[in-house]
């Protein structure tokens, strides 16, 4: 039947290692310290990566045109004309 209390077994077993890791993760703000390594990581992921993504978006601005495109058509706004397939005669 439903409910707990079946021989001391709960719905799941508690893993002490996972509980320690969760406690550490939930309380990291209490023990965090800026070191040269963490400062580099914050600079890389907080400034450099978004700047590179923004630079890529700025460079591609206006080059793509998604409106009304069909399969096989180029997404570039100034694409060359359609390519003619050569018919091979045997």
C-alpha positions in Angstrom: 0.0 0.0 0.0 1.0 3.6 -0.3 2.8 5.5 2.4 6.1 5.3 4.2 7.4 3.2 7.0 8.0 0.0 5.2 11.0 -1.4 7.1 12.8 1.9 7.4 13.1 2.4 3.6 12.1 5.8 2.3 11.2 6.7 -1.3 14.9 7.1 -2.1 18.3 6.6 -0.4 20.2 9.7 0.7 23.7 9.9 -0.7 25.9 11.8 1.8 28.3 12.9 -1.0 25.5 14.5 -3.0 24.1 16.2 0.1 27.6 17.7 0.9 27.9 18.9 -2.7 24.5 20.5 -2.6 25.2 22.2 0.7 28.5 23.5 -0.8 26.8 24.7 -4.0 24.0 26.4 -2.1 26.4 28.2 0.3 29.2 29.2 -2.1 28.5 32.9 -1.7 29.6 32.6 1.9 33.1 31.3 1.1 33.8 32.7 -2.4 37.0 34.7 -2.7 38.4 36.5 -5.8 41.7 35.0 -6.7 43.7 35.6 -9.9 42.2 32.4 -11.4 38.6 33.4 -10.6 39.2 37.0 -11.8 40.4 35.6 -15.2 37.3 33.4 -15.4 35.0 36.2 -14.6 36.7 38.4 -17.2 36.6 35.7 -19.9 33.0 34.5 -19.4 31.5 37.8 -18.3 33.1 40.2 -20.8 35.2 38.6 -23.5 32.8 35.9 -24.7 29.8 38.3 -24.8 31.9 40.9 -26.6 32.9 38.3 -29.2 29.3 37.2 -29.7 28.3 40.9 -30.1 31.1 41.5 -32.5 29.9 38.6 -34.6 26.3 39.8 -34.6 27.4 43.3 -35.5 29.5 42.0 -38.4 26.6 39.9 -39.8 24.0 42.6 -39.4 22.0 43.1 -42.6 23.6 40.2 -44.4 20.9 37.7 -43.9 17.2 38.0 -45.1 14.9 35.3 -43.6 11.6 36.7 -44.9 9.8 34.5 -47.5 12.7 32.2 -48.2 12.0 28.8 -49.7 14.0 25.6 -49.6 17.1 25.9 -51.8 17.2 29.7 -51.8 20.1 31.6 -50.2 19.6 33.4 -46.9 22.0 36.1 -47.9 20.4 39.4 -48.6 22.5 40.0 -51.8 22.8 36.5 -53.1 23.9 35.8 -56.6 21.2 34.7 -59.1 20.0 31.1 -59.3 22.5 28.6 -60.6 21.6 26.8 -63.8 22.2 23.0 -63.7 23.9 21.7 -66.7 22.0 18.9 -68.5 24.3 16.0 -69.3 23.4 14.3 -72.6 24.5 10.8 -73.2 
